[in-house]
Amino acid sequence: GCLLVIPYNARNVIVISLLFFNNLNILIAFCEIILGWHIKLIQKDYKENMENYKDRRCDCGLAYVFLPLRNGPFDSRAWSRMW
């Protein structure tokens, strides 16, 4: 193998960056799994929103922002609607 000479401080930055992006990637993977579980709900909501909010996309976005979370902040149905 090749030996890289990296100053100690730079190694800390690299390790912290890798940890951050690895955890971010895991979070994104979980979000995509949730999307797969609720694909029918997403399709139904899309169809209804296209009919209800035709040219008023901002109103549709505001309706989502003020949507009540029935099962708290970890409601997978609400998060799937976000996408």
C-alpha positions, 0 to 999 in steps of 0.5 A: 500500500501507499503511505499518506502523510497527513497532518494530525489535524487534517486527519481529524477533519477527514474522519469527522467529515466521513462520519457526518456523511456516512450518518447522513447517507444512513438517514437518507436510506431510511427515508427512501425505505419509508418512501417505498412503504408509502408509495400508494399514499404518495401517488394518491396525495399527488393526484389529489393535490394536482386536482385541488391546488392546480396552479396554487403550488404555494398553497399546497406547500403551506397546507403541508407545513401546517399538517398536524403530526398525528403520531409525533415527529416520527410519523412515517406517513407525514415524512413520506408526504414531505417527499 
